[in-house]
Amino acid sequence: GSAMAAAPAVMAADSFSAMYPEPIAIPREERDKFEHFKDNPIKQVAIEPVSTFSLDVDTGSYALVRQWLKQGRLPASDAVRTEELINYFSYDYPKTKSEHPFVVNTELTTAPWQPDHYLLRIGVQAQDSHAEQMPAANLVFLVDVSGSMDDANKLPLVISSLQMLTQQLRPQDKVSLVVYAGRTEVVLEPTNNKADILAALGRLQAGGSTAGASALELAYKMARKGYIKNGINRILLATDGDFNVGVTSTEQIKDMVKRERETGVTLSTLGFGQGNFNDAMMEQIADVGNGNYSYIDSVSEARKVLVDEMSSTFNTVAKDVKVQVEFNPQQVSEYRLIGYENRQLNREDFNNDKVDAGDVGAGKSVTAIYEITPKGAASSVDPLRYQNEKQASAGKVIPEFAFLKIRYKQPSATSSTLLTQPLVLPKNVISFANGTNDHRFATAVAGFGQLLRQSPNMGNLSYGQVLQIAQQAKGADKMGTRAEFI
């Protein structure tokens, strides 16, 4: 035995593979790539009173999770980004006029899984612009036509999705089409001729291996060729994310996308297919591209992203939106942000305009939920303990439990604008059952995401309770997305 044990040490490195053959190919559906992350921990206000994160407007995770569940499988926990589940739905936040491109709305209730705790929901509602008011768009469709795209739920769905989008375009909008497989080619120079665009899309076929990076260069070249000043200049990358030839490291691709966004060309990703799907890559390059990442598993999802929500997908109204919440230790002892794990920022990043953050499109509602432990929740404390009685009788305001700050840039600005709002604790926090439909529905989705991730922080919440909350909070549900969730 001892001679055997010593053998590997003296073997040449290249014969190592002979000794340990390639692992057996795992079934296709397990090759999807996700970025690993842990749930946000519970933070103590006394030690870390400030929470800072970037808004996330992607919805890819929800469509991906839905597809797994439809197939009767539980998704990998790393595929579940709870904030993308919550933000998949539109909420009826008040659309009051404001000097800012969005309105901030907050709601506080008790937590359904832990009545001693509170749930603080922060809703950001971007001002809506009708599709016809959208700035002129110069879109580059960058389509992966490699062999891996041959499945029915890939290239054929890409074609019908992009054709659907083309039908929505106006005379001032342009499209160019770049495809890549073994070689890269420009199928269509920038044009506003719908018939040509539709026909060019209809002719696409899959075959060959993938070289994504040189194709990206060509797409940027087309974007520059069709560039519209003060317009929307965006590349739409449609792929299963399986870049396997050429510049393959996500980092190299990200560097290129970062460089190009300085010229005003942004990038969104549309993910298709299953089996060799690279979710981590798709999400990260859309983030640095100041675009958004959507996962398209069906024609109806394509319609939602590219038609119904067209202006929020393409028309950015606020760039680099960052949120910072400072909790008051007199009122709150602990807090936990649900979701946004890979969107955390350092406290000093908030004021640093060079630090990139999420971009919000017209009409989009973005939501974040904190679970907070009020001071003295664990023990039964007299509620007047922190109030000076003289002050209380003099009608002084009950102190704030938190201070909310949001920074954003106007679409063409380089420096940010600050928005602040103190959050005051009401005398009696409303019970969860009396919260608004939006609040309860968002919480149901948050609970669902946390259960799928097997989060330890959800008390004894069950899928049954989540279902019940969602059913009771369905509200008007114009798009039918909430009914589908249920």
C-alpha positions as CSV (number, residue, x, y, z in Angstrom):
1,G,0.0,0.0,0.0
2,S,2.7,2.5,0.9
3,A,4.4,2.4,-2.5
4,M,1.0,3.2,-4.1
5,A,0.4,6.1,-1.7
6,A,3.7,7.7,-2.7
7,A,3.2,7.2,-6.4
8,P,1.2,10.3,-7.3
9,A,3.8,12.6,-5.8
10,V,6.5,11.5,-8.3
11,M,4.2,11.2,-11.3
12,A,4.5,14.0,-13.9
13,A,1.7,16.5,-13.7
14,D,0.3,15.6,-17.2
15,S,-0.1,12.0,-16.4
16,F,-2.2,13.0,-13.4
17,S,-5.2,12.9,-15.6
18,A,-4.5,9.3,-16.6
19,M,-4.7,8.3,-13.0
20,Y,-7.9,10.3,-12.4
21,P,-10.0,10.1,-15.5
22,E,-12.6,12.8,-16.3
23,P,-15.5,12.6,-13.9
24,I,-18.5,10.9,-15.4
25,A,-20.7,13.5,-17.2
26,I,-23.4,14.5,-14.9
27,P,-26.9,14.7,-16.3
28,R,-27.4,17.8,-18.5
29,E,-29.8,19.7,-16.2
30,E,-27.2,19.8,-13.4
31,R,-24.7,21.8,-15.5
32,D,-26.4,25.1,-15.0
33,K,-24.0,27.6,-13.4
34,F,-25.0,29.7,-10.4
35,E,-23.0,32.1,-8.2
36,H,-23.0,30.7,-4.7
37,F,-24.1,33.1,-1.8
38,K,-25.2,32.8,1.8
39,D,-28.3,34.5,3.2
40,N,-27.8,37.9,4.8
41,P,-27.1,37.4,8.5
42,I,-29.1,39.1,11.3
43,K,-27.2,42.3,12.2
44,Q,-27.1,43.9,15.6
45,V,-27.9,47.6,15.4
46,A,-25.6,48.5,18.3
47,I,-22.6,47.1,16.3
48,E,-23.6,47.7,12.7
49,P,-26.4,50.3,12.5
50,V,-26.1,51.0,8.7
51,S,-27.2,48.8,5.9
52,T,-26.2,49.7,2.3
53,F,-27.1,47.9,-1.0
54,S,-27.6,48.5,-4.6
55,L,-31.1,48.1,-6.1
56,D,-31.6,45.0,-8.2
57,V,-34.1,45.2,-11.1
58,D,-33.4,41.8,-12.6
59,T,-36.1,39.2,-12.7
60,G,-34.2,36.3,-14.2
61,S,-34.2,34.3,-11.0
62,Y,-38.0,34.1,-10.8
63,A,-38.5,32.7,-14.4
64,L,-35.7,30.2,-13.8
65,V,-37.2,29.0,-10.5
66,R,-40.7,28.8,-12.1
67,Q,-39.4,26.6,-14.8
68,W,-37.8,24.2,-12.3
69,L,-40.9,24.0,-10.3
70,K,-43.1,23.4,-13.3
71,Q,-40.9,20.4,-14.0
72,G,-41.6,19.1,-10.5
73,R,-38.1,19.9,-9.1
74,L,-36.9,22.2,-6.4
75,P,-34.4,24.7,-7.7
76,A,-30.8,24.9,-6.6
77,S,-30.8,27.3,-3.7
78,D,-28.2,29.5,-5.4
79,A,-30.6,30.0,-8.3
80,V,-33.0,31.7,-5.9
81,R,-32.3,35.4,-5.5
82,T,-35.2,36.4,-3.3
83,E,-35.2,40.1,-4.4
84,E,-35.6,39.0,-8.1
85,L,-38.6,37.0,-7.1
86,I,-40.2,40.0,-5.3
87,N,-39.3,42.4,-8.1
88,Y,-40.8,40.2,-10.8
89,F,-44.2,41.5,-9.9
90,S,-45.5,44.9,-10.3
91,Y,-46.9,46.7,-7.3
92,D,-49.4,49.4,-7.1
93,Y,-47.2,52.0,-5.3
94,P,-48.5,55.5,-5.4
95,K,-47.4,57.2,-8.6
96,T,-47.5,60.8,-7.3
97,K,-45.5,63.4,-9.1
98,S,-42.2,64.2,-7.6
99,E,-39.1,66.2,-8.6
100,H,-37.2,62.9,-8.5
101,P,-37.6,60.1,-11.2
102,F,-39.2,57.9,-8.6
103,V,-41.4,57.9,-5.5
104,V,-40.4,56.1,-2.3
105,N,-43.1,54.3,-0.3
106,T,-42.6,52.6,3.0
107,E,-44.8,50.3,5.1
108,L,-44.3,48.8,8.5
109,T,-46.3,45.8,9.9
110,T,-45.6,42.9,12.2
111,A,-44.0,39.9,10.7
112,P,-46.3,36.9,10.0
113,W,-43.7,34.3,11.0
114,Q,-42.7,36.2,14.2
115,P,-45.3,38.6,15.5
116,D,-42.8,40.2,17.9
117,H,-40.8,41.4,14.9
118,Y,-41.6,44.0,12.4
119,L,-41.4,44.0,8.6
120,L,-40.2,47.2,6.9
121,R,-40.9,47.3,3.2
122,I,-39.3,50.0,1.1
123,G,-40.9,50.4,-2.3
124,V,-39.3,52.5,-5.1
125,Q,-41.8,53.3,-7.9
126,A,-40.1,54.8,-11.0
127,Q,-42.1,57.4,-12.9
128,D,-43.9,55.8,-15.8
129,S,-43.3,56.9,-19.3
130,H,-45.5,55.7,-22.1
131,A,-43.8,53.7,-24.8
132,E,-44.3,56.5,-27.3
133,Q,-42.4,59.0,-25.1
134,M,-39.5,56.6,-24.9
135,P,-36.3,58.2,-26.4
136,A,-35.3,56.8,-29.8
137,A,-33.7,53.4,-29.5
138,N,-30.7,51.9,-31.3
139,L,-30.8,48.2,-30.4
140,V,-28.3,45.6,-31.4
141,F,-29.6,42.0,-31.3
142,L,-26.6,39.8,-30.5
143,V,-27.8,36.3,-31.0
144,D,-26.0,33.1,-30.1
145,V,-26.7,30.6,-33.0
146,S,-24.2,27.9,-31.8
147,G,-25.1,24.2,-31.8
148,S,-26.2,24.4,-28.1
149,M,-29.0,26.8,-29.1
150,D,-30.8,24.2,-31.3
151,D,-33.5,23.2,-28.7
152,A,-37.0,24.3,-29.2
153,N,-36.9,26.5,-26.0
154,K,-33.8,28.3,-27.3
155,L,-33.2,29.8,-30.8
156,P,-36.9,29.4,-32.0
157,L,-38.0,31.2,-28.8
158,V,-35.2,33.9,-29.3
159,I,-36.5,34.5,-32.8
160,S,-40.2,34.8,-31.8
161,S,-39.2,37.0,-28.8
162,L,-37.2,39.5,-30.9
163,Q,-39.8,39.5,-33.6
164,M,-42.3,40.4,-31.0
165,L,-40.1,43.3,-29.8
166,T,-39.5,44.4,-33.4
167,Q,-43.3,44.8,-33.9
168,Q,-43.3,47.4,-31.1
169,L,-40.6,49.6,-32.6
170,R,-41.3,53.1,-34.0
171,P,-40.0,54.7,-37.1
172,Q,-37.3,56.5,-35.1
173,D,-35.9,53.2,-33.7
174,K,-33.2,51.1,-35.3
175,V,-32.1,47.5,-35.0
176,S,-28.9,45.8,-36.2
177,L,-28.4,42.0,-35.9
178,V,-25.1,40.2,-35.1
179,V,-24.9,36.5,-34.8
180,Y,-22.2,34.3,-33.5
181,A,-21.2,30.7,-33.7
182,G,-18.0,29.3,-35.2
183,R,-17.7,32.7,-36.9
184,T,-19.3,36.0,-36.2
185,E,-21.3,37.9,-38.7
186,V,-23.3,41.0,-39.1
187,V,-26.6,39.8,-40.6
188,L,-28.2,43.3,-40.6
189,E,-26.7,46.8,-40.4
190,P,-28.7,49.3,-38.4
191,T,-32.1,49.8,-40.0
192,N,-35.6,50.8,-39.1
193,N,-37.2,48.6,-41.8
194,K,-39.4,46.2,-39.8
195,A,-39.9,43.8,-42.7
196,D,-36.1,43.4,-43.1
197,I,-35.6,42.9,-39.4
198,L,-38.4,40.3,-39.1
199,A,-37.1,38.4,-42.2
200,A,-33.5,38.4,-41.0
201,L,-34.6,37.0,-37.7
202,G,-36.7,34.4,-39.4
203,R,-33.6,33.1,-41.3
204,L,-31.5,32.3,-38.3
205,Q,-30.4,28.7,-37.7
206,A,-28.3,27.0,-35.1
207,G,-25.0,25.3,-35.6
208,G,-21.3,25.5,-34.6
209,S,-19.5,26.3,-31.4
210,T,-19.6,29.6,-29.6
211,A,-17.1,32.5,-29.6
212,G,-18.9,35.1,-27.6
213,A,-16.3,37.8,-27.0
214,S,-15.3,38.8,-30.6
215,A,-19.0,38.8,-31.3
216,L,-19.5,41.3,-28.5
217,E,-16.9,43.6,-30.1
218,L,-18.8,43.5,-33.3
219,A,-22.0,44.3,-31.6
220,Y,-20.5,47.3,-30.0
221,K,-19.2,48.4,-33.4
222,M,-22.8,48.2,-34.7
223,A,-24.0,50.1,-31.7
224,R,-21.5,52.9,-32.5
225,K,-22.6,52.8,-36.1
226,G,-26.2,53.3,-35.3
227,Y,-25.5,55.5,-32.2
228,I,-28.4,57.9,-31.2
229,K,-27.3,60.9,-29.1
230,N,-29.5,61.1,-26.0
231,G,-31.3,57.9,-27.2
232,I,-31.3,54.4,-25.9
233,N,-28.2,52.6,-27.2
234,R,-28.4,49.0,-26.0
235,I,-27.1,45.6,-26.9
236,L,-29.5,42.7,-26.3
237,L,-27.5,39.5,-25.8
238,A,-29.7,36.4,-26.4
239,T,-27.9,33.2,-25.4
240,D,-27.9,30.2,-23.0
241,G,-24.8,31.8,-21.6
242,D,-22.6,28.9,-22.7
243,F,-19.6,30.9,-24.0
244,N,-17.0,28.2,-24.7
245,V,-14.6,29.6,-27.3
246,G,-12.5,32.8,-27.4
247,V,-12.4,35.1,-24.4
248,T,-14.2,33.0,-21.9
249,S,-13.5,34.5,-18.5
250,T,-16.5,36.4,-17.2
251,E,-14.0,38.9,-15.8
252,Q,-12.6,39.7,-19.3
253,I,-16.1,40.1,-20.7
254,K,-17.1,42.3,-17.8
255,D,-14.1,44.5,-18.4
256,M,-15.1,45.1,-22.0
257,V,-18.7,45.8,-21.1
258,K,-17.6,48.3,-18.4
259,R,-15.3,50.1,-20.8
260,E,-18.1,50.4,-23.4
261,R,-20.7,51.6,-21.0
262,E,-18.7,54.8,-20.6
263,T,-19.5,55.5,-24.3
264,G,-23.2,55.3,-23.5
265,V,-23.8,51.8,-24.9
266,T,-25.6,49.6,-22.3
267,L,-26.1,45.8,-22.4
268,S,-29.0,43.6,-21.3
269,T,-29.0,39.8,-21.3
270,L,-31.9,37.5,-22.2
271,G,-31.3,34.0,-21.0
272,F,-32.7,30.9,-22.7
273,G,-32.7,27.2,-22.2
274,Q,-31.7,24.8,-19.5
275,G,-29.0,22.3,-19.0
276,N,-25.9,24.3,-19.8
277,F,-27.3,27.6,-18.7
278,N,-24.9,30.1,-17.2
279,D,-27.0,32.2,-14.9
280,A,-24.0,33.7,-13.0
281,M,-22.5,35.1,-16.1
282,M,-25.7,36.4,-17.5
283,E,-26.5,38.3,-14.3
284,Q,-23.1,39.7,-13.8
285,I,-22.5,41.1,-17.3
286,A,-26.0,42.7,-17.4
287,D,-25.1,44.4,-14.1
288,V,-21.9,45.9,-15.3
289,G,-23.6,46.8,-18.6
290,N,-26.1,48.9,-16.8
291,G,-28.8,46.8,-18.3
292,N,-31.1,44.1,-16.9
293,Y,-31.1,40.3,-16.9
294,S,-34.3,38.4,-17.8
295,Y,-34.8,34.7,-18.3
296,I,-37.2,33.8,-21.0
297,D,-38.7,30.4,-20.7
298,S,-41.9,31.0,-22.7
299,V,-43.5,33.3,-25.2
300,S,-45.6,34.8,-22.4
301,E,-42.4,35.7,-20.5
302,A,-41.0,37.3,-23.6
303,R,-44.2,39.3,-24.0
304,K,-43.9,40.5,-20.4
305,V,-40.3,41.6,-20.6
306,L,-40.2,42.9,-24.2
307,V,-43.7,44.2,-24.8
308,D,-45.7,44.9,-21.6
309,E,-42.7,46.1,-19.6
310,M,-40.8,47.5,-22.6
311,S,-40.2,50.9,-21.2
312,S,-38.9,49.6,-17.9
313,T,-36.7,47.1,-19.7
314,F,-35.1,49.8,-22.0
315,N,-35.8,53.3,-20.7
316,T,-33.5,54.0,-17.7
317,V,-34.9,56.8,-15.6
318,A,-32.4,56.6,-12.7
319,K,-28.9,55.2,-12.8
320,D,-26.7,53.7,-10.0
321,V,-29.5,53.6,-7.4
322,K,-28.2,52.9,-3.9
323,V,-30.1,52.5,-0.7
324,Q,-28.8,53.1,2.8
325,V,-30.8,52.6,6.0
326,E,-29.5,53.6,9.4
327,F,-31.4,52.1,12.3
328,N,-31.8,53.8,15.6
329,P,-30.5,51.6,18.4
330,Q,-33.0,53.2,20.9
331,Q,-35.8,51.6,18.9
332,V,-34.4,48.6,17.0
333,S,-32.1,46.0,18.3
334,E,-31.6,43.8,15.2
335,Y,-32.3,43.8,11.5
336,R,-32.0,41.5,8.5
337,L,-32.3,42.4,4.8
338,I,-34.2,39.8,2.9
339,G,-32.4,39.1,-0.4
340,Y,-29.9,41.4,-2.2
341,E,-27.1,39.2,-1.0
342,N,-24.9,39.8,-4.0
343,R,-25.8,43.5,-4.1
344,Q,-24.3,44.5,-0.7
345,L,-22.2,47.7,-0.7
346,N,-19.7,49.1,1.8
347,R,-20.9,52.0,3.8
348,E,-18.5,54.4,2.1
349,D,-19.6,53.2,-1.4
350,F,-22.9,55.0,-0.8
351,N,-21.3,58.5,-1.3
352,N,-18.8,57.4,-3.9
353,D,-20.2,58.1,-7.3
354,K,-17.7,55.9,-9.0
355,V,-19.2,52.8,-7.5
356,D,-21.7,51.2,-9.9
357,A,-25.2,50.2,-8.7
358,G,-28.5,49.2,-10.1
359,D,-30.3,51.2,-12.8
360,V,-34.1,51.6,-12.7
361,G,-36.3,51.7,-15.8
362,A,-39.5,53.7,-16.3
363,G,-42.5,52.4,-14.4
364,K,-40.6,49.7,-12.6
365,S,-41.4,49.1,-8.9
366,V,-38.5,47.8,-6.8
367,T,-38.9,46.5,-3.3
368,A,-36.7,45.7,-0.4
369,I,-37.9,44.1,2.9
370,Y,-36.2,44.2,6.3
371,E,-37.2,42.1,9.2
372,I,-36.5,44.1,12.3
373,T,-36.5,43.2,16.0
374,P,-37.8,46.2,18.0
375,K,-35.9,47.0,21.2
376,G,-37.0,44.8,24.0
377,A,-39.0,42.4,21.8
378,A,-37.6,39.3,23.4
379,S,-38.5,40.3,26.9
380,S,-41.8,41.9,27.7
381,V,-40.8,45.5,28.2
382,D,-43.1,48.4,29.2
383,P,-43.5,50.3,26.0
384,L,-42.9,53.7,27.7
385,R,-39.5,52.7,28.9
386,Y,-37.6,54.8,26.3
387,Q,-39.9,57.8,26.4
388,N,-39.2,60.7,28.7
389,E,-42.7,61.2,30.2
390,K,-42.4,65.0,30.3
391,Q,-41.7,65.0,26.6
392,A,-44.5,62.6,25.9
393,S,-47.0,64.8,27.6
394,A,-45.6,67.9,25.8
395,G,-46.7,66.2,22.5
396,K,-43.2,65.6,21.3
397,V,-42.9,63.2,18.3
398,I,-42.0,59.6,19.0
399,P,-38.4,59.2,17.7
400,E,-37.6,57.7,14.4
401,F,-36.7,54.0,14.2
402,A,-34.7,54.5,11.0
403,F,-33.4,57.0,8.5
404,L,-33.6,56.1,4.8
405,K,-31.3,57.5,2.2
406,I,-31.4,56.9,-1.5
407,R,-28.8,58.1,-4.0
408,Y,-29.3,58.0,-7.8
409,K,-28.0,59.7,-10.9
410,Q,-30.1,61.2,-13.7
411,P,-29.6,59.1,-16.8
412,S,-27.0,61.5,-18.3
413,A,-25.5,62.8,-15.1
414,T,-22.2,61.8,-13.6
415,S,-22.9,63.0,-10.0
416,S,-25.6,61.7,-7.8
417,T,-28.7,63.2,-6.2
418,L,-29.6,62.4,-2.6
419,L,-33.1,61.7,-1.3
420,T,-33.7,61.2,2.5
421,Q,-36.7,60.2,4.6
422,P,-36.9,59.7,8.3
423,L,-39.0,56.7,9.3
424,V,-41.1,57.2,12.4
425,L,-42.4,54.4,14.6
426,P,-46.2,54.6,14.9
427,K,-47.8,54.2,18.3
428,N,-49.1,50.9,17.3
429,V,-47.5,49.0,14.5
430,I,-50.3,47.5,12.3
431,S,-50.6,43.8,12.4
432,F,-49.6,41.9,9.3
433,A,-53.2,41.0,8.5
434,N,-54.1,44.7,8.1
435,G,-51.2,45.5,5.8
436,T,-51.8,46.5,2.2
437,N,-52.2,43.8,-0.5
438,D,-48.9,44.8,-2.0
439,H,-47.1,44.5,1.4
440,R,-48.6,41.1,2.1
441,F,-48.0,39.8,-1.4
442,A,-44.4,40.9,-1.4
443,T,-43.9,39.3,1.9
444,A,-45.5,36.0,0.7
445,V,-43.0,36.0,-2.2
446,A,-40.1,36.8,0.2
447,G,-41.2,33.9,2.4
448,F,-41.4,31.6,-0.6
449,G,-37.9,32.6,-1.7
450,Q,-36.5,32.1,1.8
451,L,-38.2,28.7,2.1
452,L,-36.7,27.6,-1.3
453,R,-33.3,28.7,0.0
454,Q,-34.0,26.8,3.3
455,S,-33.3,29.9,5.3
456,P,-33.1,29.3,9.0
457,N,-34.7,32.6,9.8
458,M,-38.3,32.0,8.9
459,G,-39.6,30.6,12.2
460,N,-42.1,27.9,11.5
461,L,-43.4,29.5,8.2
462,S,-44.6,26.9,5.8
463,Y,-45.5,26.8,2.1
464,G,-49.1,26.5,3.1
465,Q,-49.0,29.8,5.0
466,V,-47.2,31.5,2.1
467,L,-49.9,30.3,-0.2
468,Q,-52.6,31.5,2.1
469,I,-51.0,35.0,2.4
470,A,-50.6,35.2,-1.4
471,Q,-54.2,34.2,-2.1
472,Q,-55.6,36.8,0.3
473,A,-53.3,39.5,-1.1
474,K,-53.7,38.9,-4.8
475,G,-55.5,42.2,-5.3
476,A,-56.4,43.3,-8.9
477,D,-53.5,41.4,-10.6
478,K,-54.0,42.9,-14.0
479,M,-51.2,40.9,-15.6
480,G,-52.3,37.6,-14.0
481,T,-48.7,37.1,-12.7
482,R,-49.9,36.8,-9.1
483,A,-52.4,34.1,-10.0
484,E,-49.7,32.2,-11.8
485,F,-47.5,32.4,-8.7
486,I,-50.3,31.0,-6.6
